[in-house]
Amino acid sequence: MGQTSKPTPHPTPLDDDPLDCLRLIRSRRVGPVTWHRLVAEHGSVAAALAALPEVARAAGVENYASCPVEVVRRELAEGRLAGARLIAWGEPEYPSALCDLPDAPPALWVKGDVSLLSRPMVALVGARNASSLGLRMARRMADGLGQAGLVTVSGLARGIDAEAHAATLATGTVAVQAGGIDVIYPEENAGLTAQIAEKGCLLSEQCPGLQPQARHFPLRNRIVSGLSRAVVVVEAAARSGSLITARTALDQGRDVFAVPGHPFDARATGCNILIRDGATLVRHAQDVLEAMGAKVLPFPAQPLSGDGPIPEPTPARKPLADITALHNQILSRLGPSPLAEDQLIRDLSLPPATVTAQLVTLELEGRVSRAPGGLISRLD
C-alpha cells in the first residue's frame, strides 16, 4: 500500500516568525519541498530566507529577490479580514498528520474549528457528477464514520465531496480548498461553505483571494489524503481527481478503500480499478471501521445512524485460500463461449448464492463477462 515518505529532517521552527515562514514559501521558485530543504540546510526559516538570493545566484538566477515583507503583510491582512488565521509549520496547532509529508504545506490558512485538525480523520472523495446512489452512499458512509468519532475530510467539490461535508457538519468535517480561504468554489457550495466555516473547518495553503486553476487541485488533493488515516473513494471515473487522491494516499502510506460499482457505469470504473489493484472493498461505514478499528478507536456501542439501518457486522469471512480455490473452480468451467449461469451452478454442485456472489466479484475484477439471457463467459 506504499511507504510513508519522511520530510527532509530539520529542527521544528517553533521560534521562527510566521511572517518569515510565509515570505519563504511565497518567494519565487520556492515550493514546499524546496522550503523544507532550505530550512534543513540552513537551520532555521530566517537563515534560509537570508541565504535565498545567494542560493538562487548559485543556481544561475541573477538579481533574485525574496518575497517582499509588504506582500505577506498584505496577505495576512486579507486573511484576517476573511476571518481566517495562519498556522505555520512547527506551531502547536499545525496538523501533525501532515508532518510526515516531504511536501507538507509550510503555512496554512484556517477558518472555523481548528481543534478538528487534531482528531483522527478519514477522507471521502468521489465523482462530481455522482449518481443518486453514489450520493446516498456518501451520505451514509460519512454519517456512520462521523458517529464513530472520525472527522471527515474532502475537497468541497460538488457531488460526493459536498454530500460528505453536509452529512458530518454535526460530527466534524474539514474542507480543503484549492483556491484561497475566502474564495468560494464552486459557487453553488456557497451555503455549505458558510456552514463549514461555522461548524467545521476550512483550510487552504493558497493566498487569500486566489482563484483556483487546474494545477491547484492536485496540490489540494495531497493535503486531503495527507490529513487522513485513510481515503474512501465512493464513485470515480477511470481518469479523475479522486483516483489521483487515492494514488497520492498510497504514496503517503495511507490506506485506500473503494466502494464497488456496476462495471457498465463509467462513474464506478475508477473504484473497480482500485479494488482490482489492491484497495479494500467497502460497502458501508462498518467495513471501514473494521479495517481501521485496531489502529483508530473501538467500534461504537450503538448502531451507526444514517438514512436507513446499517447492517450488523458481517460474519467471519471465508479464508482467502478458499475464495481463491472457488474462483479457480468457476474459471475452469468457463471459456470464451458463453455458458448459462444455471448450468454453471449445476456443474459446480454448489449453493446458487455462493456461486452468484463470487461471479459478481469476478465480474468486478474484469475476469468474466455477462451477456443477455444469463450467459457468462471468461475474459482472461
Buried (B, 14 or more C-beta within 10 A) or exposed (E): BBEEEEBBEBEEBEEBEBBBBBBBBBBEEBEBBBBBBBBBEBEBBBBBBEBBBEBBEEEEEEEBEBBEEEBBEEBBEBBEEBEBBBBBBBBEBBBEBBBBBBBBBBBBBBBBBBEBBBBBBBBBBBBBEBBEBBBBBBBBBBBBBBBBBBBBBBBBBBBBBBBBBBBBBEBBBBBBBBBBBBBBBEEEBEEBBEBBBEBBBBBBBBBBBBEBEEEBBEBBBBBBBBBBBBBBBBBBBEEBBBBBBBBBBBBBBBBBBBBBBBBEBBBBBBBBBBBEEEBBBBEBBBBBBBBBEEEBEEEBEEEBBBEEEBEEEEEEEEEEEEBEEBBEBBBEBBEEEBBEBEEBBEBBEBEEEEBEEBBBBBBBBEBBBBEEEEBBBBEE
